[in-house]
Amino acid sequence: MAGHSKWANIQHRKNAQDAKRGKIFTKLIREITVASRMGGAEAINNPRLRAAIATALSHNMSRDTIERAIKKGAGELDGAHVEEITYEGYGASGVAVYVECMTDNRNRTVSEVRHAFTKCGGNLGTDGSVAYLFRKCGQLIFPPDSNEDAIMELALDAGADDVQINEDRSIEVITTQDNFSDVKDIMQKGGLEPVQAEITMLAANYIALDKETAEKVLKMIDMLEDLDDVQHVYHNAEISADIYEQLAKN
């Protein structure tokens, strides 16, 4: 059984994303464009693009917008060249932070990312300083009190790597990046709908934070996620549901 409070973290992320809906669309379009450019415009042969399209549809993005982004990535439409770049560093109390960006201006991006780290008591590290603590995989999350036996049986039959029951009784299904879409489709066809499904970076271990430190780390994560060039922010902070609740009241 995993020890961290996954469900509280999911709720916090959802609330933050809801408040930044316009920025979410921009980030999703960039991901689709780059996925199309890197792996081809045919989603059936491009797992990354397939996952990006599924995420965009879950946010109610129109098919026309998705198609334009695919065509832009495939070179059928004009658009600025966007490249992928990652930054690594540490937040308060040594929390490892891994930031994925897409940008047309590296100097602007590194300046903005460094500012967010330093403003919140963290520091930007060198390449490889924290990457070894994370692994890229597919993740499907089901809410507390879901049918554990049904999820476990169907997920493992579908080819998932692992099923974890968290301390708060939420359930995680872990897959490889390549078979994420297939496992998700099988789960949904079996009547098991995850509340969150994405390609993500999972930490090998987590650092438990007190309220004061959690506030600093969450402020830094919010600042980073609010940057136009930042696609995803991953970290290994473990924040309890009680602390999330206390911070929400402030």
C-alpha positions in Angstrom: 0.0 0.0 0.0 1.4 3.4 -1.0 1.8 5.8 1.9 1.2 9.2 0.4 -2.2 11.1 0.2 -2.8 10.8 -3.5 -6.4 11.9 -3.4 -5.8 15.2 -1.7 -3.0 15.9 -4.2 -5.4 15.1 -7.1 -8.1 17.5 -5.7 -5.5 20.3 -5.3 -4.3 19.9 -8.9 -7.8 19.8 -10.3 -8.7 23.0 -8.5 -5.6 24.7 -9.7 -6.2 23.6 -13.3 -9.8 24.7 -13.3 -8.6 28.2 -12.4 -6.2 28.2 -15.3 -8.3 26.7 -18.0 -7.1 29.0 -20.8 -3.5 28.2 -20.1 -4.3 24.5 -20.0 -5.6 24.7 -23.6 -2.4 26.4 -24.7 -0.3 23.7 -23.1 -2.4 20.9 -24.5 -2.1 22.3 -28.1 1.7 22.5 -27.7 1.9 18.9 -26.5 -0.2 17.7 -29.5 1.9 19.7 -31.9 5.2 18.4 -30.6 4.0 14.8 -30.3 2.9 15.0 -34.0 6.2 16.4 -35.1 8.2 13.9 -33.1 6.2 10.7 -33.8 4.1 11.4 -36.8 0.5 12.6 -37.3 -1.1 9.1 -37.2 -2.3 8.7 -33.7 -2.7 4.9 -34.1 1.1 4.7 -34.6 2.0 7.4 -32.1 1.3 6.5 -28.4 2.3 10.0 -27.2 0.0 11.7 -29.6 -2.8 9.3 -28.8 -2.4 10.1 -25.1 -2.3 13.9 -25.8 -5.5 13.7 -27.9 -7.3 11.8 -25.1 -6.2 14.4 -22.5 -7.4 17.3 -24.8 -10.7 15.6 -25.4 -11.2 15.1 -21.6 -10.8 18.9 -21.3 -13.5 19.4 -23.9 -11.1 20.7 -26.6 -12.8 20.6 -30.0 -11.8 18.1 -32.7 -11.0 21.0 -35.1 -8.5 22.5 -32.7 -6.9 19.2 -32.2 -6.6 18.6 -35.9 -5.0 22.0 -36.5 -2.4 21.3 -33.8 -1.6 17.9 -35.4 -1.3 19.5 -38.9 1.0 22.2 -37.4 3.2 19.6 -35.9 3.3 17.6 -39.1 4.4 20.7 -41.1 1.1 21.1 -42.9 0.5 24.5 -41.3 2.9 27.3 -40.5 3.8 28.0 -36.9 6.7 28.9 -34.6 9.2 26.2 -33.9 8.8 24.9 -30.4 11.3 22.7 -28.7 11.2 20.6 -25.6 13.5 21.4 -22.6 13.6 20.2 -19.0 14.8 21.9 -15.8 15.7 20.2 -12.5 16.1 21.6 -9.1 15.1 21.6 -5.4 12.4 23.3 -3.4 12.2 23.9 0.3 13.4 20.9 2.5 15.2 19.4 -0.5 12.0 18.5 -2.4 13.0 17.3 -5.9 11.3 19.2 -8.8 11.4 18.2 -12.4 10.0 20.7 -14.9 9.0 20.0 -18.5 8.8 23.0 -20.9 8.1 23.7 -24.5 9.4 27.0 -25.7 10.5 29.1 -28.7 12.9 31.1 -26.6 15.2 29.2 -24.2 16.6 32.4 -22.6 13.1 33.6 -21.6 12.1 30.2 -20.2 15.2 29.6 -18.1 15.0 33.1 -16.6 11.3 32.6 -15.6 11.9 29.1 -14.2 14.9 30.2 -12.2 12.9 33.2 -10.8 10.2 30.8 -9.5 12.7 28.6 -7.8 14.6 31.3 -6.1 11.6 33.3 -5.1 10.2 30.3 -3.1 13.4 29.2 -1.4 14.5 26.7 -4.0 17.3 26.5 -6.4 17.7 25.4 -10.0 20.1 22.4 -10.4 22.1 20.9 -13.2 20.9 18.4 -15.8 20.5 15.0 -14.1 20.5 16.3 -10.5 17.0 15.0 -9.8 15.9 13.2 -13.0 17.1 9.8 -11.7 14.5 10.1 -8.9 11.6 9.9 -11.5 10.4 7.5 -14.1 8.0 8.2 -17.0 4.9 6.0 -17.0 1.2 6.0 -17.5 -1.1 6.5 -14.5 -4.8 6.0 -14.0 -6.3 7.1 -10.7 -9.6 5.9 -9.3 -11.3 7.5 -6.3 -11.5 6.1 -2.8 -13.9 3.2 -2.2 -13.7 2.1 -5.9 -14.1 -1.6 -6.5 -10.5 -2.8 -5.8 -10.9 -6.3 -7.0 -12.5 -5.3 -10.3 -9.9 -2.7 -11.0 -7.0 -4.9 -10.2 -8.3 -7.9 -12.2 -9.1 -5.9 -15.4 -5.9 -3.7 -15.2 -3.5 -6.6 -14.9 -5.4 -8.5 -17.6 -5.0 -5.4 -19.8 -1.2 -5.4 -19.4 -0.8 -2.8 -16.6 2.5 -2.9 -14.7 1.1 -2.5 -11.2 -1.9 -1.6 -9.2 -1.5 0.3 -5.9 -3.9 1.0 -3.1 -3.1 4.3 -1.5 -3.4 5.0 2.2 -6.5 7.2 1.5 -8.0 4.2 -0.4 -7.6 5.8 -3.9 -6.3 3.4 -6.4 -3.5 3.8 -9.0 -3.0 1.8 -12.1 0.5 2.1 -13.4 1.4 1.3 -17.1 4.3 1.8 -19.5 4.1 4.9 -21.6 3.4 2.9 -24.8 0.5 0.8 -23.5 -1.2 3.5 -21.5 -3.8 4.3 -24.1 -4.7 0.6 -24.5 -5.0 0.0 -20.8 -7.1 3.1 -20.4 -9.5 2.0 -23.2 -9.9 -1.4 -21.8 -10.7 -0.1 -18.3 -13.3 2.3 -19.7 -14.9 -0.3 -21.8 -15.1 -2.4 -18.7 -17.1 0.3 -17.0 -14.2 1.6 -14.8 -13.7 5.3 -15.4 -10.6 6.9 -13.9 -10.9 10.4 -12.5 -7.4 11.1 -13.8 -5.4 9.4 -16.6 -2.2 10.8 -17.9 1.4 10.1 -18.9 3.4 11.3 -15.9 6.7 11.1 -14.0 6.5 9.2 -10.7 9.0 9.7 -7.9 10.9 6.7 -6.4 10.4 8.1 -2.9 8.6 11.0 -1.2 9.5 13.7 1.4 6.8 14.4 4.0 6.3 18.1 4.6 5.0 20.2 7.5 2.5 23.0 6.8 5.0 25.8 6.5 7.2 23.9 4.1 4.2 22.6 2.1 3.0 26.2 1.6 6.3 27.2 0.1 6.5 24.2 -2.2 3.0 24.5 -3.4 3.5 28.3 -4.0 6.6 27.4 -6.2 4.7 24.7 -8.1 1.8 27.1 -8.8 4.2 29.8 -10.0 5.9 27.3 -12.3 2.7 25.9 -13.7 1.4 29.4 -14.3 4.3 30.1 -16.7 3.3 29.9 -20.4 6.3 27.7 -21.4 5.9 25.2 -18.6 4.0 22.0 -19.6 4.3 19.9 -16.4 5.8 20.1 -13.0 6.7 16.9 -11.1 7.9 16.7 -7.5 8.3 14.2 -4.6 6.6 16.2 -1.9 4.2 14.2 0.3 1.5 16.5 1.7 -1.2 15.1 3.9 -4.9 15.7 3.4 -5.0 17.6 6.7 -2.4 20.1 5.6 -4.1 20.6 2.2 -7.3 21.4 4.2 -5.5 23.8 6.5 -4.0 25.7 3.6 -7.3 25.9 1.8 -8.7 27.8 4.7 -6.0 30.4 4.7 
